[in-house]
Amino acid sequence: MQELKVILRDDEIPRQWYNIQADMPTPLSPPLNPATGQPIDPEDLGKVFPMNLVEQEMDQNRWIDIPEEILEKLLLWRPSPLQRAVGLEKALQTPAKIFYKNEGVSPAGSHKPNSAIAQAYYNKEFGIRRLTTETGAGQWGSALSFAAQQFGLELKVYMVRVSFEQKPFRKLMMQTWGANCVPSPTRDTATGRAVLEEYPDTPGSLGIAISEAIEDAVSSENTRYSLGSVLNFVCLHQTIIGLEAQKQMEKIGAYPDVVIGCIGGGSNFAGLAAPYIRDKIQGREIRVIGAEPTACPTLTKGPYAYDFGDLAKTTPLLPMHTLGHDFIPAPMHAGGLRYHGMAPLVSRLCQDKLVEGAALNQLDCYAAGMLWARTEGFIPAPETTHAIAAGIEEAKKAKEEGRERVILIGWSGHGLMDLKGYEAYINGELSNYEYPQEMIDKSLEVLKDYPKPE
Ligand SMILES: *Cc1c(COP(=O)(O)O)cnc(C)c1O
């Protein structure tokens, strides 16, 4: 362990992750093999992910030790700061106390390295030498590039072509950390070649990139695929956020009335919220809110159903809130919140009313991001502004009610690579977008023939 950090804040770092599966009132329905409708065979998953992670995905133990090698890497930036947003409180003239857990201090600038480091470690342990993944805007690709480099693994990142061309900075981060980042579709996979044959000028899509990354992983030696959200083990790795937050707030005798995080695939939110949801299951009064865009209202409007994780239907069927695997996102700037599905863990907790969703529109979120930057300094990622906007709503409510409330916000990442979005907002070029009900009805039609989760 790095001595100095251990001396300073050793007591804030948990030695185990918290697995909420051990405490959930309703167990998760299993992922299904779409061909048979039966629970997926772990051996099949083992072709895509290393077996030690497949086992972790199904692990039902409440506490899971964090290997020392992972802790050592996490110490590069952990424990992440828990701070009080006094400047924002003043600007809002609210009696509420607003705390935030800043995950923007990691090398890649978000919470994503918490799982990237763990996944790189488990792959290495299993004897894997090379990883593949896909990335849209580049946040996951850059986090995994950093992590792969830390453990001496090779990495190929399939980056959606339009982002590869329009967002060179994340690509350059990946290259700086030694990864091979290519614009998808490529000529390197059968999927990519087939797409290019038919649409040579395609901008690419996340669905195509996922299919390419999985095809590469299952057809190459000593190679596995890595995914940055949605899965149980990703949510598990992220619980270090909430466990640290609890220790840090305990030091000052504080406990939140409301915990808020933004939700794309659900991992940073699940990581922050899980330890608090455990308290809630045990009777503590606390609200837990997942903040999502009105343009992609998965938790607030999507049905709870079995659906594919990707457009090409290469994944198992997952039990989750979904807008349908053929969901086409509106062009909006919170790239990390455009996923059609939601972590099965978060979806199930929402079904059991332990988690509530809140949908926020783009203009309110950017306004919240601007206010945050001007009062608290740090410029939040467009995704993070959703949690901030939801937190501001709660703080305003506290003011109206004249109550002192303690609000905890998951500050998932900084926005220094996303200033194009701020530019569009500042120039008045952005508008709000509500995902239309008839589109939701359409995907319901498709989903009605699939098996139903418990
Ligand atoms: C990727 C990302 C998200 C969304 O991912 P989750 O799995 O829902 O946490 C949120 N914020 C930032 C900064 C991200 O990079």
The ligand as an SDF file (V2000), in Angstrom:
LIG
                    3D

 15 15  0  0  0  0  0  0  0  0999 V2000
  -20.5670    6.5100  -18.2890 C   0  0  0  0  0  0  0  0  0  0  0  0
  -20.9460    7.6110  -17.3960 C   0  0  0  0  0  0  0  0  0  0  0  0
  -22.1930    7.6360  -16.7200 C   0  0  0  0  0  0  0  0  0  0  0  0
  -23.2620    6.5880  -16.9240 C   0  0  0  0  0  0  0  0  0  0  0  0
  -22.9020    5.2830  -16.6320 O   0  0  0  0  0  0  0  0  0  0  0  0
  -23.5140    4.4340  -15.4250 P   0  0  0  0  0  0  0  0  0  0  0  0
  -23.1320    3.0410  -15.6780 O   0  0  0  0  0  0  0  0  0  0  0  0
  -25.0020    4.6600  -15.4160 O   0  0  0  0  0  0  0  0  0  0  0  0
  -22.9110    4.9700  -14.1780 O   0  0  0  0  0  0  0  0  0  0  0  0
  -22.4430    8.6750  -15.8450 C   0  0  0  0  0  0  0  0  0  0  0  0
  -21.5670    9.6700  -15.6540 N   0  0  0  0  0  0  0  0  0  0  0  0
  -20.3680    9.6890  -16.2820 C   0  0  0  0  0  0  0  0  0  0  0  0
  -19.4410   10.8230  -16.0290 C   0  0  0  0  0  0  0  0  0  0  0  0
  -20.0170    8.6680  -17.1650 C   0  0  0  0  0  0  0  0  0  0  0  0
  -18.8380    8.6830  -17.7930 O   0  0  0  0  0  0  0  0  0  0  0  0
  1  2  1  0
  2  3  1  0
  2 14  2  0
  3  4  1  0
  3 10  2  0
  4  5  1  0
  5  6  1  0
  6  7  2  0
  6  8  1  0
  6  9  1  0
 10 11  1  0
 11 12  2  0
 12 13  1  0
 12 14  1  0
 14 15  1  0
M  END
$$$$
